[in-house]
Structures are given as structure tokens and as C-alpha cells.
Amino acid sequence: MLEKINKRSKTNLVTYDFFNHTSKIPIHDWNLVNKSSNTFLSLDYLRALENTLYNSIKFRYIIFYQNKIPVAIAAAQLIKFNSAQLKFQEFPCKINNAIRNKLFKNLDVKVLVCGNLFSCGEHGFLYNDKIISANKAFEYLSDALRDIRKTESANKPSFILLKEFWPESFKSSDHVKEHDFREFEVDVNMVLQIKNDWNTFEDYLESMRTKFRTRAKKVLKNSNEIEVKNFEVSDIEKYAKEINTLYLSVLEKADFKIGKLNASTFMHLKHSLKKSFVFKGYFLQQKLIGFTTSFILLDAIDANHIGIDYSLNKEYDIYQKMLYDYVDLAIQHKAKELRLGRTAEIIKSCVGAKPVPMKLYVRHGNSISNTLLTPLVELISPSEYEVRNPFKLQLD
């Protein structure tokens, strides 16, 4: 089993160490790179995932050193899924029928993912740009990921996937294309920019055009009977069965399911991250009918997993209430933006979120097959969507 392997990059200027468990990682070295305290790259967060998902996912970590000084870190997961799990009619990007029918028919696919399977954004790779350039950083990352692939003799992944990068990072992340990675875009991330003059939720409502403000007030009226409670670890444990049922109801509608989270994961996250992880329970007549989770980041709120009793959703506007509650949370924390993730673009745009394109990179382990990837990824494009503008004035 991979415990720790030291490798030297092709340039011989940088070395990197592999680890298969957070307990093996030198904490000081890891945190020296993660000075900005990226929650999704924090050891507390990664440990919480490990403790509950080790049966379905293998975790791999990398620390890069230059002259024995930590200059970069990466978190990756080894996953396996069958293409039968994919609901192509709802897949989060348009995929040409040729790929669908010829390449993804009852295939077992093994993938090494550098990034976070459970959150959209740049949560897989971090480097000190004051010490190494983007060009070199992504060269080292490419070398290290390919070396990890080679060590997985029993379950060698066919693909290496880097997910997902924000537009402001494209200039840097595109350097990985120099190392035989192919880029493609996925569905947009819906992001709401929080205005400086939104001090309360009422300020937010007042900034809306009449039509959308009226709609918001109707949602709040329809959901008036719902009581929202902030959960602690003990609450998550108490309602674990209901949480798993509600989460599964949402997961069943997902495009594909890999490494399903559960109440145990949420308990570990709440225990480890404390106030940085928010879990809200939604009650109707003392019955749990939904929940939301979110991460409090330095300048943003990352809306994450939810659970809903869909039989009550239409009558009580549960999902729309959740979206407005996310907005309220972002305002309370004086965040600069609220990241609502992919899918449901129209309804999210009705609360003011705008689409932000995201980019991924993929490489096949076999050089010949990798060459064939180019025309295939060109057939992948983001789904079409409509966007509403609910505000009186266009946001910057």
C-alpha cells in the first residue's frame, strides 16, 4: 500500500512526497502552503471525508518541496464508477450521441481526480506563486499525478482529471495543456455578488424589481410555517435517519453518484469545522422536511449539499426558501459572494445569481488514447440555460 513515496520531478529542482492518509501528512508543511486556510484543503475537512468515505474512495495527497521548503500541495481521489450510473439525458454538459453510445456503454471507469468531488471550485491544488511560476507548478502537478497513477498497479486509473478552475485562473491553469491535458467546460457555477449596501435581507429585497420582490415575498409567505434550526453535532446525530432519507431523495435526481455523503460525514464536518460549517434543519409541524449545508469561507459562502421532501416542495416552496436563506446567510456574514453551484440556473438567477464558466482538464493514461481525447472533449459543451435579472440596476 502507498504510505509515502518521494519522487523527484523531471527538472530535478522540486521533489514531492505522496501520502495516502491525512495522519501521514506533516501538518506544518501542509499548512505552510495553505496559509490562506482554504477550507476544502484543510486537514480537518479532508480528515472528515476520509473517516466516512474510505470504503468507496481512495485518497491521495501530495506535498511539493523546493530546496526542502514546501511550495505546493494537492489533494486527489481515486474513484471507480460504471457508466450505467450516468443519466445522460440529464448529464451536466451536452455530450454527443457518438460518445454516449460507443464509449460510455456499461464501462467501468477509473479516474484519478485532483480536486473536490463534493464541491465546485479550485479545491485540489494550491501553490506559492511567490516561489514558483504557474508554468512550473502545473508541470510538477502533472508529473506527480502521473506518478501516482503508475503506483496504482491493481486499480490503475484510465483518466486523470483536474477540476474545476475559475476564469481568473484560466491563464495559469492552461499551462497544464502543455503536458497533454485537454480542456473542456462544464455547466456554469451560479454566483451571487453581495452588494456593499445589503446590510439586511430587507435591503436585498428592496434592490429587486417589483416582479421578483413580489415573488420572493410569496415564497416567504408560503413557507411561513417552516421552522429553521441551526444544527449542532448532536442534532445531526439525532436526525441521522431522516437526513439520509432526505439527502437520498436529492441524490436520486443527480446526474451521477460517486462517493455518497451521509449524516455521519456531516457530523464529522460539524465536529471538525465548527462554525465554518453550517447545517440548517427545516421543520414542518416538528417533522424534518429538509436541510441545507454551507461552508463559511474567507470572503464567500459556498452553498453545498441539501435534502428535501419533494412531496412538500411545491406547496411550501422549500427549495426557493432555502435559496433566500442562503442569501440571508451571506449578508449576515458580510461575504462578497454566494456560490450556489451548478444546475437549476433559472431559479438561481431569480435570486440574483449569475453564471460563471468553469474549466476542467483531462488526460488519458495511454498516450494513443490521449490523442483521441482531443476530438472527443471538443464535443462536450455546457448545457443551455436562461438567466433572469431580478434587480433594479445591473450588478457590477
Summary of the structure (lengths in Angstrom):
residues: 396
radius of gyration: 21.5
end to end distance: 51.1
largest distance: 64.6
contacts: 1264
relative contact order: 0.15
helix: 40%
strand: 29%
